[in-house]
Amino acid sequence: MTTNSTVWELNVRSNTADDMTVRIDPGAILTTFSGINIEDGGRLQLSGGRVDAQFVEVLGGALTGTGTIEIGNGPIIGQVEVRGGLIAPGNGLGTLTVSGNFSANSSSTFQFELGGNTPGTGYDRLVVDYDMSIDGTLEVLLRPGFSPRVGDAFTLISTGGTLGGNFDEWVFPAGYTWNVNLQPSSVILSVTGARSPGDVNSDGRVDGLDIGILFGAWGNSSGSADVTRDGIVDGADIALVFSHWTGEAGPVVPEPSWGPVLSLALGIDARRAGRRIA
């Protein structure tokens, strides 16, 4: 939608493998006399536009983007209700504002991307002008090239009224430890620690258990054992693990018994690449 449009009711869904997307472009306003239902396979995407409706229900579909959703009629405050589906603020990165109430059930997923430290332009935000009740899954993704630091904090959700409920499940980027702080009117995500790149099993140490996981996944193209993120578990991953070696009692030199194993692993990897070991 590139221009203003008024309809009685909007139902967005798809019965095929492809999503049905209704996009509201910058400056455009979609007005409904009734409400908006976003069902399975349907997506309502705000790309800088605005929605004016009596209510919005997400029933297995997706509500995404950057812009404003005004809910209700005059003094009557309406609600965005998510009964299964995805809420993903931002087109890339941005802020989705709901002028109304907001509620979500346990089948809902809130997805936010982090790409910097500035609200709205560095990371996604959901702003609700009135009351909000949360549930379901909180999923956080890192944008390529962004590495948060310990102590960084991101206000993902803020409300003008009260915030109730909690998330049932959290899905966070690997390599860090995270904390979700539920305030009376906001949800704040903070980075509390950084995992060593060689800590494959996330037990706080880089030791023989991590090496064992690497050899068990040798040659695979994905998974946590691919610590170099180059698409294959090989000698480069072994070398990275040894470069962050801690063992059982803090930083130590890698155990001598691992030296021949490392040489063998690197030799096999080099031969695979058609190179000779000097």
Secondary structure, DSSP 4 states (H G I P E B T S, - for coil): --S-EEES-EEE--SSSS-EEEEE-TT-EEEESS-EEEETTEEEEEEEEEEEES-EEEEBSEEEEEEEEEEEETTEE-EEEESSEEEEEBSSS-EEEEESEEEE-TTEEEEEEESSSSBTTTB-EEEESS-EEE-SEEEEEEPTT----TT-EEEEEEESS-EEE--SEEE--TTEEEEEEEETTEEEEEEEEE--TT-TT-SS--SHHHHHHHHHTTT-SSSTT-TT-SSS-SHHHHHHHHHT---SSSS-PPPTTHHHHHHHHHHHHHHHTT----
